[in-house]
Structures are given as C-alpha cells and as structure tokens.
C-alpha cells in the first residue's frame, strides 16, 4: 500500500512546491529581487524533479493534471489568504472543484495488468 502511495505523495509534494515557486515568481518582480528569484529557482527545480519521479508510475496526463490543479488551487488560496487576491465564495467553490477533480483522478482504477502478469 505504501509503495503504491509513494508516487502520489511525491506528486502532492511537487504540487505544493509548484504553488511556492509560482508565488515566488510573482514576488521576484521579473527576477530583479534575489531572494524570491532564488526561492523560485530552487522550488521549481525540486517540483519538476518530483513530477518527473511521479510519472514513472502515474500516467503523465493524470500526474500533470493533478500537479497543475493542486498547485493552482494552492496558489490562488494563498493569494486570497494573504490579501493579494480578493476573497470570493464563488472562487473558493471553483477551487474546490479543481481539487475535487484532481482527487477523482487519484481514485480512478489503474490499467489492468498485461496478460500473464496478473496478481493471481
């Protein structure tokens, strides 16, 4: 169970890092501020490495959709929580929809094993 969940945990961590690098990118002011630029570079690299590791097991389309969806939802959520973006109940509802869709991709059954390679 843990072995099958590990790629999903890596993907989730990578999505969180995506939100961090997106936020740092906004704070970097076009890469003119050193600390946010460094934070962007480090977290973007780690986020991409995690996504690359996750797609060894999780299909690319699914992994990318989850990575972008969770990262975008966290980025908008953080922006609303910090007052950078105005809060809206509708916006929160749509963000919940993104997260719900990403979770739905996780619970879908995987592909059947190839003939002769089943778990008899």
Helices and strands as residue ranges (DSSP letters): H 2-27, H 34-54, H 60-81, H 89-107
